[in-house]
Amino acid sequence: MAKAVEKGLVDYSLINIRDFAADKHKTCDDATYGGGAGMVLKPEPLAAALDTVKGSLKRVIYPSPSGIKFDQKQAGRLAEYDELVFICGRYEGIDQRIIDLYVDEEISIGDYVISSGEISTLVIIDSVYRLLEGVISKESLFEESFSDGLLEYPHYTRPANFRGLSVPDVLVSGNHAKIDKWRYKKRIEKTRKNRPDIYIDI
């Protein structure tokens, strides 16, 4: 991503919500109404932070286990936006009124819970920015996992023999038609084995 930033293809800024807390202790969380374990991020500092970036006029994403499941198709859709704003939650999450007033999408990176909204935000950003024009080659994107419903084929590099395992002969044959056929077959095999939930037998 650093290279993409240097080329002017990507730009980002970080905002610390504690800078918008009203008290001397920079308090940004409080107990949840109705009782229960955990703390919730307060609406006032979050709203103030979002207002400084005109969040109500931009696409605001809140990574959350309660969101829609993120995948490559979602990454491609988000890559179409000129600007995205991410809210990084903590603890039990953020006040629902921030979601109601600002958030356009709640997105989940998987069926599990992690403690840091920053991590899930970075996952989404990393999958989105690389789809932008000029970041990586179109050929690389075309052959990736999920680009056409299949996982990517196995890769090999030098040496030709490693701990008794050799590079498949077809890959050093120079016959590109056979190589393409072998790679497609391996993509099908890998998808059927690792992700039967996305494999469609045709």
Residue pairs with C-beta under 8 A, 6 or more apart in sequence:
1 10
1 125
1 126
1 129
4 10
4 129
4 132
4 134
4 135
5 11
5 12
7 134
9 129
9 132
9 133
9 134
9 135
10 129
10 132
10 135
12 125
13 53
15 49
15 52
15 53
17 28
17 41
17 45
17 46
17 49
18 26
18 28
18 45
19 26
19 49
20 44
20 45
20 46
20 48
20 49
20 52
21 27
21 28
21 44
21 45
22 44
22 45
27 42
28 41
28 42
28 45
28 46
29 39
29 40
29 41
29 42
29 90
29 91
30 39
30 40
30 42
31 39
31 40
32 38
32 39
32 40
32 92
36 92
37 92
38 91
38 92
39 91
39 92
40 91
40 92
40 93
40 94
40 95
41 89
41 90
41 91
41 93
41 94
41 95
41 98
42 95
43 94
43 95
43 97
43 98
46 87
46 94
46 95
46 98
47 98
47 101
47 102
50 56
50 60
50 85
50 87
50 98
50 102
53 85
55 85
55 102
56 101
56 102
58 83
58 84
58 85
59 78
59 81
59 83
59 84
59 85
59 104
59 105
60 84
60 85
60 86
60 87
60 102
60 103
60 104
60 105
61 78
61 84
61 85
61 86
61 87
61 103
61 104
61 105
61 106
61 107
61 121
61 124
62 86
62 87
62 89
62 94
62 99
62 103
62 105
62 106
62 107
63 86
63 87
63 88
63 89
63 106
63 107
63 108
63 109
63 117
63 120
63 121
63 123
63 124
64 89
64 93
64 106
64 107
64 108
65 108
65 111
65 112
65 113
66 106
66 108
67 105
67 106
67 107
67 108
68 74
68 105
68 106
68 107
68 108
69 108
69 110
69 111
70 107
70 108
70 109
70 110
70 123
70 124
70 127
71 146
72 127
72 144
72 145
72 146
72 147
73 146
74 107
75 124
75 127
75 128
75 131
76 131
78 84
78 124
78 128
79 128
79 129
79 131
79 132
84 128
86 121
86 124
86 125
87 94
87 98
87 102
87 103
87 117
88 116
88 117
88 118
88 120
88 121
89 117
90 115
90 116
90 117
99 106
107 124
109 120
109 123
109 124
114 120
129 135
130 136
130 141
131 141
141 147
143 152
143 153
144 152
145 151
145 152
146 198
149 191
149 198
149 199
149 200
150 187
150 188
150 190
150 191
150 199
151 187
151 190
151 191
151 194
151 195
152 187
152 190
153 182
153 183
153 184
153 186
153 187
153 190
154 186
154 190
156 167
156 168
156 171
160 166
160 167
160 172
161 167
168 182
170 178
170 179
170 182
171 179
171 182
173 179
188 199
191 198
191 199
192 199
